[in-house]
Amino acid sequence: MDTETKLFLEKHKITKREVIDAKGQTMYQLADLMKSENKLFAYNTTQCSKGHTIRSRSGHCIVCRPAGITFIRRSLETGNVYIAGSISKQYIKIGMTTVPLDHRFSRLNSRRVGNANDWVLIKSIKCDFANMHEFAIQELLRKYRIEGDKYGDVESQEIFRCSYEKANSTLEKYFEENEIPIIEKKTHLYNPEKYAFRNLINPRNI
Ligand SMILES: [Zn+2]
């Protein structure tokens, strides 16, 4: 490992356990190897357009874009994937959080995410790689996703016009089919049938 690489890894507190030497590997082999060895970053990779040779598992140059370091770490964290509902807006939200759920919900409501302040937590599943699972479930529900630019808020990406039942069966099926280990599963409401909103397909998202 050259000094420049070593200093970069040190600066960003990337440990030896997280990196792999990419020398002699094709991009394709490398991606597989990183996954099977659970490595987040590789050095001695092919050069990016600026000549750097440290990349994340997804192949992005982390010297050009150090924010990718936080992103990939976050994606591997343990957290709660949750389903929330707003009766006033008839919205379902699929989200994930690594902070305690009650903190998360008071923040959602005080910030009026999706223009609603009556978000209620309906169900949560605690698991590893929560961020990755959150994205995957949101993708499965994408045809119900609301128009994002209406609120200019990244969190509107997480809001859907569908019933709790639709969201819940999608989530349950996803965890079951992919055999994802569940640390804890909770339904927080006695009457989730109040959240039986209409499933409205957004033609722009098909
Ligand atoms: Zn670069």
Residues whose N, C-alpha, C, O or C-beta is under 5 A from the ligand:
A	BS01	ZN	C48 K50 H52 C61 V63 C64
